[in-house]
């Protein structure tokens, strides 16, 4: 066998790693890009912000509170009154049943061992 034939058989076949087909035009993409380029944003008027922004109005200055003329007399009257402590009704029967006894009984119940479940 000739040397040329041996090298031709052993040499790897070279393949192109890139495409050789011609690039096709995309009509839809071209129309879209042309429309984007031709778009002109509408001009805004100078008072366009007026519908979104409220005008600021300074609030009225509050008046100073009026001090009573006889402050010492009103303070002594306040000190003389008895405070009311809301609802002084006796505890209901449901609340008494819920408590269930004294604190000592509760603590003893908490310290007691839990009953063991018997497995059959």
C-alpha positions in Angstrom: 0.0 0.0 0.0 1.2 3.4 -0.7 1.9 6.0 1.8 -0.7 8.4 0.5 -3.4 5.8 0.8 -2.5 5.0 4.4 -2.6 8.7 5.5 -5.9 9.2 3.7 -7.4 6.3 5.6 -6.1 7.3 9.0 -6.7 11.0 8.8 -9.9 12.1 10.5 -12.6 13.6 8.2 -12.7 17.3 8.7 -16.2 18.7 9.2 -17.3 22.3 9.3 -18.4 23.6 12.7 -20.5 26.5 11.4 -23.6 26.8 9.3 -23.2 27.7 5.7 -26.8 28.3 4.9 -27.8 31.9 4.1 -29.5 33.9 6.8 -33.2 34.2 6.1 -35.1 37.4 6.6 -37.8 37.4 9.2 -40.6 39.5 7.9 -42.5 39.7 11.2 -39.4 40.7 13.1 -38.5 43.4 10.5 -42.0 44.9 10.8 -41.9 44.9 14.5 -38.5 46.6 14.6 -39.6 49.2 12.1 -42.7 50.0 14.1 -40.6 50.4 17.3 -38.2 52.7 15.5 -41.1 54.8 14.1 -42.9 55.2 17.5 -43.0 58.7 18.8 -44.1 59.2 22.4 -47.0 61.6 22.8 -46.0 65.1 24.0 -47.1 65.8 27.6 -48.6 69.1 28.5 -47.0 71.3 31.2 -49.9 70.7 33.6 -50.1 67.0 33.1 -49.1 66.4 36.7 -52.0 68.4 38.1 -54.5 65.5 38.0 -52.1 63.3 40.0 -51.0 65.8 42.7 -53.1 67.5 45.3 -52.4 71.1 46.2 -51.1 71.7 49.7 -53.2 73.7 52.1 -51.6 74.6 55.3 -53.8 73.5 58.3 -55.2 76.1 60.7 -53.2 76.9 63.7 -54.7 75.2 66.8 -55.9 77.4 69.6 -54.3 77.1 73.0 -56.4 75.3 75.6 -58.3 77.4 78.0 -57.1 77.2 81.6 -59.9 77.4 84.3 -59.7 80.5 86.4 -60.1 78.6 89.7 -57.6 75.9 89.1 -56.9 75.2 92.8 -60.7 74.8 93.5 -61.1 72.3 90.7 -58.0 70.3 91.8 -59.5 70.0 95.4 -62.8 68.9 93.9 -61.1 66.2 91.9 -59.1 65.0 94.9 -62.4 64.7 96.9 -64.2 62.4 94.4 -64.0 58.7 94.9 -62.7 56.8 91.9 -65.0 54.2 90.2 -63.4 50.8 89.6 -65.5 49.5 86.8 -67.7 46.4 87.3 -67.5 45.2 91.0 -69.9 42.2 90.4 -69.2 39.0 92.2 -67.5 36.2 90.1 -70.0 34.0 88.3 -70.6 30.4 89.0 -68.9 29.4 85.8 -65.7 31.2 86.7 -65.7 29.6 90.2 -66.2 26.1 88.6 -63.4 26.8 86.2 -60.9 27.6 88.9 -61.8 24.3 90.6 -60.2 25.0 94.0 -57.2 26.4 95.6 -53.7 27.0 94.3 -52.3 24.2 96.5 -54.7 21.7 95.0 -53.7 22.8 91.5 -50.0 22.4 92.3 -50.6 18.9 93.7 -52.5 17.8 90.6 -49.6 19.1 88.4 -47.0 17.2 90.4 -48.9 13.9 90.4 -47.7 11.2 88.1 -49.7 10.6 84.9 -51.5 7.3 84.8 -49.8 4.7 82.5 -51.9 3.3 79.6 -52.0 -0.5 79.7 -51.3 -2.1 76.3 -53.2 -5.3 75.6 
